[in-house]
C-alpha cells in the first residue's frame, strides 16, 4: 500500500520541510531520540493552520511527521552495505 496516499496533496510540501528541519535538528545539540517529537509539534500546528482545528488535521500532522522520519530512515539505511 502506498503510505503517502493517506496524506493530503497540499501537505506533501510540509513533509519536505519537516525533512529539512529534521536534518537541521540532527546537526544541533538535540539528542536524536527527540527529533521525531520535535518535528511533531510544528507539523501538527502547520496542519491545523492549513486545514483548521479538527481531528483530521492532527492525524495529517502525525502522518506528515512519520513520512519525513521514514524518508530519512530509508535514505540512511540505503547507504549501508
N, C-alpha and C positions, 0 to 999 in steps of 0.2 A: 504494500500500500504506500502511496506517495504521501508522506507525512506533511509536506509543505502544502498540500491541497487543503488542509484544515485551517490554514492562515489566510485571512482576507487579503486580497491582492494589494490594497492600498497600504498594507503593513509590511510588505516584503522589504521596502527600503529601511524600515525600522530594524529588521534583522541584520542588515549590513551595518547600520550604525551601531548596533549593540556589539557586533563582532569587533568593529574598530575600537569601541570603548573597552571591550574586554582585553584587547591587545595592549591598550594603554595602561589598563589596570595591572596587567601582567608585569609590565615594566616598572610599576610603582612598588611601594613598600607593603602593599596589601598582600596578605597571605593568599595563596592560590585557592585554598578551600573556601574563601569568602567571595571570590569573584562572581560565581553564579548568583549569589544573594545580592551582591552589589548591582548586578545587571537587572535583577528582577524589579527593583523599585522604579528606576526610570522607565523601564519597559511598560509596566502597568500604568504609570502616570501618563505616558505618551498615548497609550491605547485609550485611556479614559478621555484624554484631551481630543482624540480623533473621533471616537465612537460614542462618547457620552458615558456617564456613570451608570453602568449596568454590569450584570454578571458576565455577559458575553465579552465585554471589554477586558475584564480581569482575566478571563480564560485566554483571550487572544494575547494578552501581555505575557502570561506564563508560556504559551506556545512559542512566541517570538523569542523569549529568553532561551527556551530549550533548544530551539533551532540554531541560535547563534552559538551556544555552547557545544551542541552536537557537531556543527560545522567545524569548529575549532578542533575538536577531538578527531574528526575524520582527517583533517589536514595533518595533525600531529602523528596519528597512527600510520598514515600512508607513507610517511617519511622514514618510518622504522624499517629495519631489514629483518 
